[in-house]
Amino acid sequence: MGDSDQESSAVLRPTEPQRRYLERGLSQPGGKLPLFDADGREVAPRTVQACLAHGWAEPWFNNPIKADWQVCRLTAKGYAVFGQVPPDHIRQDGTPKQTRTKP
């Protein structure tokens, strides 16, 4: 196995902390990812940033209470890590589907 094969397989699988973080979004409305871990500690910013960089998560909205905490949600790629299909509001390429508004 060449270096690029090892790199691409490593990119496809999150580390254990990243997996725990992402997994919690599976049971949340809209795939919302937690700000805190199961023990009540803040999720490490490097975990959040790595998940964003790999395309497993995306920024969702700004936290009005604490601006330096980034509220994120799972992308289609994030759901795929767990072998799940994303909800209808997320396209397979990870971008949100446009919702139609009444005129």
N, C-alpha and C positions, 0 to 999 in steps of 0.2 A: 504494500500500500504506500503510495507516494505522499509527500507532504501535503499537497492540495487535497487529496482524499481524506486525510486525517483532519485537516482544517474544516472541510465541508461537513463531515460527520459530527464534529464537535459543535459546529454552528447549529445543527439541527436538533441537538438535545440540550435542554437547559441544565444548569448545575442544580444540585439539590435545593439550595436556598431559592433559586429562581423558580424552580418547579413548585415549591410550596407557595410562593407568592402568586404565581399564575393560577394554580389550582383553585385558590380561594375565589377567583372570579367566576368560576364555572357555575356556582350556585347563587350568584348575585344578579339582580336585574341589570340588564345592559352589559353584563360582563365586568361590572365595576371591580376594580382591584383595591385591596385594602391599603390603608395608610399604616396600619399596625399589624404585627404578627399575632399569632394565636396566644402569645404570652403577654400581649399589651405593649411590646416594644416597637418603636418606629421601624418600618421596613428600611433596610439599609439603602441609601440613595444609589449606591453602585449596583445593587440588585435591580432597582427600577430602571436605571440608565441602560444596563445591559439588555434588559427585556425590550426596552424601546429600540435600542440599536439593532436587535435581531428581528424586529418587526412583530414580536409576539404581543406587544402592548402598544397603545397609543395614548397621547395626552387626551383627556376628555374635557375637563373644564378647570378653571382656576379656583383654588380653594379660597373663599372669601375671608375665612378666619385666619389662615396661616398661609401667606402667599408663597412661601418657600416649599410647601408640600404640594407635590404634583399629583392630581387625581387622574388616574389612568383607567383604561378598560382593555379587555382582551380584543385582539384583532382575529380575523379568520385564521391567520397563522398560529395565533395563540391557542385557539380552540383545537386546531389540527395537532398540536403537540400532544394532546390527550385523546386523539382519535375521535374528536367530536365535531359535529357540523355546527357552524355558527348560527345564531338566530337569523331570522329573515332580514333584519335591518342592517346586516353586515354582508357586503358582497364577498365573493370568494377571494378577490384580490386584496381584501382588507379595508377597502374604502366604504364609508357609510353610504347606504342607498338613499337617494333623494326621496323625501316624502312629499306627496302631492298635497298642496294646500288648496282650499276652496277659494275661488276668486271673490 
